[in-house]
Amino acid sequence: MAQTNSTSASRRGQPGHELDAPPWLRVESTLMATANAIRDAYDCRLAPLGLNLSTASLLSYVADFGPVNQTRVAEHLGQGRAVTGTQIDKLEALGLVERRPDASDRRVWLVAITRAGTDLATSIADVDRIFRAELREGISRSDRQTLASLLVRLHDNIHRSNGSGTIRADTSQPTDKPTNLNPTNPEGATS
């Protein structure tokens, strides 16, 4: 009788199926570990600027789209308004952003970038450009596009399994359209 790949793999001490593998060998664990490593690497590279990935992302968003209200910033970053408020407080204390009243709604404050914030946003863009080149070394554009496509499908599957439908990464609002994890490139192509 012929042995299945699963049976012969098990006899060699290897898992016969991904679900039989220890957690550190599963795709999801590798994905999470890679995401954590990327975040840590960004934090390390941004530390000389006095920022981490979260505050740098917020500052860059305000530089590109501000003045903008705190709710919109939180939605774009995919985090709560309270956390966003704490980050804005930190950036405001550093003189990188300022809160301004919204002329159309006196209850709302807009977050605007300062001159110092604009200068630092340029440095953030430089750090990002250099690090992305390092990350992409040896990985073709085609490979990156395939990876991006797979990650978008995984992202959509997660939201479907949670019963929340598909979430657009750029607005955190439900939609029936495929997710584009690169809001600066509406066609969804990655470079």
C-alpha positions in Angstrom: 0.0 0.0 0.0 1.4 3.4 -0.9 2.0 5.9 1.8 0.5 9.3 1.6 2.7 12.4 1.8 1.2 13.1 5.1 2.1 9.7 6.5 5.6 9.6 5.2 6.2 13.2 6.3 5.0 12.3 9.8 7.4 9.4 10.0 10.3 11.7 9.1 9.4 13.9 12.0 7.9 16.6 9.8 4.3 17.8 10.0 2.1 16.2 7.3 -0.2 19.2 7.1 0.3 22.9 7.9 -2.2 22.6 10.7 -0.1 19.9 12.3 2.9 22.2 12.3 4.0 24.0 15.4 2.6 27.6 15.6 6.0 29.1 14.6 5.9 27.2 11.3 2.4 28.4 10.2 2.0 31.0 7.5 0.0 33.2 9.8 2.7 33.2 12.5 5.3 34.0 9.9 3.1 36.9 8.6 2.6 38.3 12.1 6.3 37.9 13.0 7.2 39.7 9.8 4.8 42.5 10.5 6.2 42.9 14.0 9.8 42.9 12.6 8.9 45.6 10.0 7.2 47.8 12.7 10.3 47.4 15.0 12.6 48.2 12.1 10.6 51.4 11.3 10.6 52.3 15.0 14.3 51.9 15.2 14.9 54.1 12.0 12.5 56.8 13.2 13.8 57.0 16.8 16.5 59.5 15.8 13.7 61.8 14.6 12.0 61.4 18.0 9.1 59.4 16.5 7.8 55.8 16.1 5.9 54.4 13.2 2.5 55.4 14.6 3.4 59.0 15.2 5.3 59.3 12.0 2.3 57.9 10.1 0.0 60.4 11.7 2.3 63.3 11.0 2.7 62.2 7.4 -1.0 61.8 6.9 -1.6 65.4 8.3 1.2 66.7 6.0 -0.5 65.1 3.0 -4.2 65.7 3.8 -4.5 68.2 6.6 -5.9 70.1 8.2 -8.1 67.2 9.2 -10.2 66.3 12.2 -9.1 63.7 14.7 -11.8 61.2 13.8 -10.7 61.2 10.1 -7.1 60.6 11.2 -8.1 57.7 13.5 -10.1 56.2 10.7 -7.2 56.4 8.2 -4.8 54.9 10.7 -7.2 52.2 11.7 -7.1 53.0 15.4 -9.3 54.5 18.0 -9.9 58.2 18.5 -8.4 58.1 22.1 -5.1 56.6 20.9 -5.0 59.1 18.1 -5.7 61.9 20.5 -2.7 60.8 22.7 -0.5 60.8 19.6 -1.7 64.2 18.5 -1.0 65.5 22.0 2.6 64.2 21.7 3.1 65.7 18.3 1.6 69.0 19.4 4.0 69.1 22.5 6.9 68.6 20.0 5.6 71.6 18.0 4.9 69.4 14.9 1.1 69.9 14.7 -1.4 72.3 16.1 -5.1 72.1 16.8 -7.3 74.7 15.0 -11.0 75.3 15.4 -13.1 74.1 12.5 -14.9 77.0 10.9 -17.8 74.8 9.8 -18.3 73.1 13.2 -17.4 74.8 16.4 -17.4 71.4 18.3 -14.5 70.1 16.1 -10.8 70.8 16.1 -8.7 70.3 13.1 -5.1 69.0 13.2 -2.8 71.0 11.1 0.9 70.6 10.5 3.4 73.3 11.5 6.5 74.4 9.6 8.7 72.1 11.9 6.2 69.3 11.2 6.5 69.8 7.4 10.3 69.7 7.7 10.2 66.5 9.7 7.6 64.9 7.3 10.3 65.3 4.6 12.8 63.4 6.8 10.1 60.7 7.4 9.6 60.3 3.7 13.4 59.8 3.3 13.6 57.2 6.0 10.6 55.4 4.4 12.1 55.5 0.9 15.4 54.1 2.0 13.9 51.4 4.2 11.5 50.3 1.5 14.4 49.9 -0.9 16.2 47.7 1.7 13.0 45.6 2.3 12.5 45.1 -1.4 16.0 44.0 -2.2 16.0 40.8 -4.2 12.2 40.8 -4.5 10.9 41.5 -8.0 8.0 43.9 -8.7 6.0 40.9 -9.9 6.6 39.1 -6.6 5.5 42.2 -4.6 2.4 42.5 -6.7 1.6 38.8 -6.0 2.2 39.3 -2.3 0.1 42.4 -2.2 -2.7 40.5 -4.0 -2.6 37.6 -1.6 -2.5 39.9 1.4 -5.6 41.8 0.1 -7.4 38.5 -0.2 -6.3 37.4 3.3 -7.5 40.8 4.6 -10.9 40.4 2.9 -11.2 36.9 4.2 -10.5 38.0 7.8 -13.3 40.7 7.6 -15.7 38.2 5.9 -15.0 35.6 8.6 -15.7 38.3 11.3 -19.0 39.0 9.6 -18.0 42.6 8.9 -17.8 42.4 5.1 -14.9 43.9 3.3 -13.2 47.0 4.8 -11.5 49.6 2.6 -8.1 50.1 4.1 -8.1 53.8 3.2 -11.4 54.7 5.0 -12.3 51.8 7.3 -15.8 51.8 5.9 -17.6 48.7 4.6 -17.7 48.2 0.8 -18.3 45.6 -1.7 -15.3 46.6 -3.7 -11.9 44.8 -3.3 -9.6 46.3 -0.7 -6.7 48.4 -1.8 -4.1 48.4 0.9 -2.2 51.2 -0.9 -4.5 54.3 -0.7 -2.0 56.5 -2.5 -2.3 54.2 -5.6 -6.0 53.8 -6.5 -5.3 51.2 -9.1 -3.9 48.9 -6.4 -0.6 48.4 -8.2 2.5 48.1 -6.0 6.0 49.1 -6.9 
